[in-house]
Amino acid sequence: MGIYRRGKTYWMSIIVPGKGQIRQSTRTENKKLAEKIYGKMLNDLEEGRWFENQAKKKTLGEMIKRYEKEYTDSKAYYSRARDRSIFKNLYAFLGEDTSLQEVESLVGSYESHRKAEGAKPATIVKELGLLRRIFNIACRQWKWRMQNPISEIEMPKVSNERVRYLSESEYISLFEALDLDKVSEKWLKPFVAIAIDTGLRLSNVCNLQWSEVNLFNRLIIIASVSMKNSDYIGIPLTERSYQTFRELQKVIMSFTTKGKGFIL
């Protein structure tokens, strides 16, 4: 225990109860400087700062890559894709090689940065929420002694607009009005049925491709590039929407226009 020489460089070693032996290079060939570094290490250990300082020296990339290996990789396909999409956005602003101490000073500007890029509040909440979870796991599971900087950040407010649903009578009236015998636009009824049963935005329904419809698994799969919040999305098909797509398959050659636009 103490300082010792390894080659030309001085190293320091100390046994910490409950933690085992810590060995670390002083990165100097000067013995007096090495002794000062060792003394500071002892002082920081005594006052409980050493482990916190060591954790803060780790990079954002180190933390995220460990989370990805231990948590993201075992998630379902679309959850993995969503996590990795968020990681890219975090790296783009904070930097993969940025220390966690630097992240603490930068993360307060993340919301304004993402808003300037056009991200919606709900998307920013998801991204900061994942980063907060990763910090929590680092602190609680991996025992990295540091504060979670995201816990003190006020999350952007998400506007929860009122969603109006059709009453049963309105629902019946709508589909009576869309009866194929009464409406000349024969694409309209299946269009409305798919929109209602999937809950997709108008733009997503209009741009839906057959490659995104998996009838075998009864699922619509839309890539993140087509979604406003940059997330992949998988939507189970109801029996009606499934049968609607089956019927559309029979007339695909008549309704598809060069493979673009609404799949009808």
C-alpha positions in Angstrom: 0.0 0.0 0.0 1.3 3.4 -0.9 3.3 4.5 -4.0 5.7 2.4 -5.9 7.5 2.5 -9.2 6.6 0.5 -12.3 9.1 1.1 -15.0 9.6 4.9 -15.0 6.2 5.8 -13.8 5.0 5.9 -10.1 1.8 4.0 -9.2 -0.4 4.2 -6.1 -2.1 1.4 -4.3 -4.6 1.4 -1.4 -7.0 -1.1 0.1 -10.5 0.3 0.7 -12.7 -1.7 3.1 -15.6 -3.3 1.2 -14.1 -2.2 -2.2 -10.8 -4.2 -2.3 -7.5 -2.9 -3.6 -7.3 0.1 -5.9 -4.3 0.4 -8.1 -3.9 3.5 -10.3 -1.0 5.2 -12.2 0.0 8.7 -11.1 1.1 9.3 -14.7 4.3 10.9 -13.5 7.9 10.0 -13.1 8.4 12.7 -10.4 8.2 11.1 -6.9 7.2 14.3 -5.1 4.4 14.9 -7.5 3.3 11.3 -7.2 3.2 11.6 -3.4 1.0 14.7 -3.7 -1.4 12.8 -6.1 -1.5 9.9 -3.7 -2.2 12.2 -0.8 -5.1 13.8 -2.7 -6.4 10.3 -3.4 -6.4 9.4 0.3 -8.1 12.7 1.2 -10.8 12.2 -1.4 -11.4 8.6 -0.2 -11.7 9.9 3.3 -14.2 12.5 2.4 -16.1 10.2 0.0 -15.3 12.2 -3.1 -13.0 9.8 -4.9 -15.5 7.3 -6.3 -17.8 10.1 -7.4 -14.9 11.8 -9.2 -14.0 8.5 -10.9 -17.6 8.0 -12.1 -17.7 11.5 -13.5 -14.6 10.9 -15.5 -16.4 8.1 -17.4 -17.8 9.1 -20.8 -21.4 9.2 -22.0 -20.4 6.6 -24.6 -19.1 4.2 -21.9 -22.4 4.5 -20.0 -24.7 4.2 -23.0 -22.8 1.2 -24.4 -23.0 -0.7 -21.2 -26.7 0.1 -20.9 -27.1 -1.0 -24.6 -25.4 -4.3 -23.9 -27.1 -5.1 -20.6 -30.6 -3.7 -21.4 -31.3 -2.5 -24.9 -30.0 -5.7 -26.6 -32.6 -7.8 -24.8 -35.6 -5.6 -25.7 -38.0 -6.3 -28.5 -37.0 -5.2 -32.0 -38.9 -1.9 -32.1 -37.8 -1.0 -28.5 -34.2 -1.6 -29.5 -34.6 0.5 -32.6 -36.2 3.3 -30.5 -33.4 3.2 -27.9 -30.7 3.4 -30.6 -32.5 6.3 -32.4 -32.4 8.2 -29.1 -28.8 7.3 -28.5 -27.9 9.0 -31.9 -29.8 12.1 -30.9 -28.0 12.2 -27.5 -24.6 11.7 -29.1 -25.3 14.4 -31.7 -25.7 17.1 -29.0 -23.8 15.9 -26.0 -21.0 14.0 -27.7 -20.1 10.3 -27.3 -16.7 11.1 -25.7 -18.0 13.7 -23.4 -17.4 13.0 -19.7 -20.4 12.6 -17.4 -19.3 15.7 -15.5 -19.5 17.7 -18.8 -22.9 16.1 -19.6 -24.1 17.5 -16.3 -23.4 21.0 -17.5 -24.6 20.5 -21.1 -27.9 18.6 -20.6 -29.9 21.6 -19.5 -29.7 23.0 -23.1 -30.9 19.7 -24.7 -34.5 20.7 -24.8 -33.9 23.9 -26.7 -31.5 22.2 -29.1 -34.0 19.5 -30.0 -36.9 22.0 -30.3 -34.8 24.0 -32.8 -34.4 20.8 -34.8 -38.2 20.4 -34.9 -38.6 17.7 -32.2 -42.0 17.7 -30.4 -42.1 17.9 -26.5 -43.3 14.3 -26.3 -40.2 13.2 -28.2 -37.9 15.2 -26.0 -39.5 13.8 -22.9 -38.9 10.2 -24.2 -35.2 11.0 -24.9 -34.5 12.7 -21.6 -36.5 10.0 -19.9 -34.3 7.3 -21.3 -31.2 9.2 -20.3 -32.5 9.6 -16.8 -33.2 5.9 -16.6 -29.6 5.1 -17.8 -28.2 7.4 -15.1 -30.4 5.8 -12.5 -29.2 2.3 -13.4 -25.6 3.6 -13.4 -26.1 5.0 -9.8 -28.2 2.2 -8.4 -27.2 -1.0 -10.2 -23.6 -0.3 -11.2 -22.9 1.7 -8.0 -21.3 4.6 -9.9 -21.2 7.3 -7.1 -22.7 10.4 -8.7 -25.8 12.4 -8.9 -28.3 12.0 -11.7 -28.3 15.4 -13.5 -31.6 14.6 -15.3 -33.5 14.3 -12.1 -33.2 18.1 -11.5 -34.3 19.0 -15.1 -37.9 20.2 -15.6 -39.3 18.1 -18.5 -41.1 19.9 -21.4 -44.8 20.0 -21.0 -46.7 17.7 -23.4 -50.0 19.0 -24.6 -52.6 16.2 -24.1 -55.3 17.3 -26.4 -58.7 15.9 -26.0 -59.4 12.9 -28.2 -63.0 12.6 -29.4 -64.4 9.2 -30.2 -67.4 8.5 -32.4 -70.5 7.4 -30.5 -72.0 4.1 -31.6 -74.7 5.8 -33.6 -72.2 8.1 -35.3 -70.0 5.1 -36.1 -72.9 3.2 -37.7 -74.0 6.2 -39.6 -70.5 6.8 -41.0 -70.2 3.3 -42.4 -73.7 3.4 -43.8 -72.7 6.6 -45.6 -69.6 4.9 -46.9 -71.4 1.9 -48.2 -69.7 1.0 -51.6 -73.1 1.1 -53.3 -73.6 4.7 -52.3 -70.1 6.2 -52.7 -68.4 6.6 -56.0 -64.9 6.8 -54.5 -64.6 3.1 -53.7 -61.3 3.5 -52.0 -62.9 5.7 -49.2 -64.5 3.0 -47.1 -61.4 0.8 -46.7 -59.3 3.9 -46.2 -61.5 5.1 -43.3 -61.7 1.5 -41.8 -57.9 1.2 -41.8 -57.5 4.7 -40.3 -59.9 4.1 -37.5 -58.7 0.6 -36.6 -54.9 1.5 -36.7 -55.1 5.0 -35.3 -52.4 6.2 -37.8 -52.1 9.8 -38.8 -53.5 10.8 -42.1 -50.1 11.2 -43.7 -49.1 7.7 -42.6 -52.2 6.1 -44.0 -51.8 8.0 -47.3 -48.2 6.9 -47.6 -48.7 3.4 -46.5 -46.8 0.8 -48.6 -47.5 -2.9 -49.0 -44.0 -3.6 -47.7 -45.1 -2.2 -44.4 -48.1 -4.5 -44.1 -47.3 -8.0 -42.7 -50.5 -10.0 -43.1 -48.8 -13.2 -41.9 -48.2 -11.7 -38.4 -51.2 -9.3 -38.7 -49.1 -6.3 -38.2 -48.3 -2.9 -39.8 -44.6 -2.0 -39.4 -43.6 1.6 -40.1 -40.0 2.7 -40.0 -38.8 5.7 -37.9 -38.1 7.9 -40.9 -41.9 7.9 -41.6 -42.9 8.9 -38.1 -43.0 12.4 -36.7 -41.4 11.3 -33.4 -38.6 9.4 -35.1 -39.7 6.1 -33.5 -40.4 2.8 -35.2 -44.0 1.7 -34.7 -45.7 -1.7 -34.9 -49.5 -1.8 -35.0 -51.5 -5.0 -34.6 -54.3 -5.5 -37.2 -57.9 -5.9 -36.0 -59.9 -8.6 -37.7 -61.7 -5.9 -39.8 -58.5 -4.2 -40.9 -56.9 -7.6 -41.6 -59.9 -8.6 -43.8 -59.8 -5.2 -45.5 -56.2 -5.7 -46.5 -57.0 -9.2 -47.7 -59.7 -7.8 -50.0 -57.4 -5.1 -51.2 -54.8 -7.7 -52.2 -57.3 -9.1 -54.6 -57.6 -5.8 -56.5 -54.1 -4.4 -55.9 -53.3 -4.2 -59.6 -56.3 -2.0 -60.2 -55.7 0.4 -57.3 -52.0 0.7 -56.9 -50.4 3.7 -58.7 -46.7 2.8 -59.4 -46.3 1.5 -55.9 -46.6 5.0 -54.3 -49.1 6.6 -52.0 -51.9 4.8 -50.2 -51.7 1.1 -50.9 -55.1 1.0 -52.5 
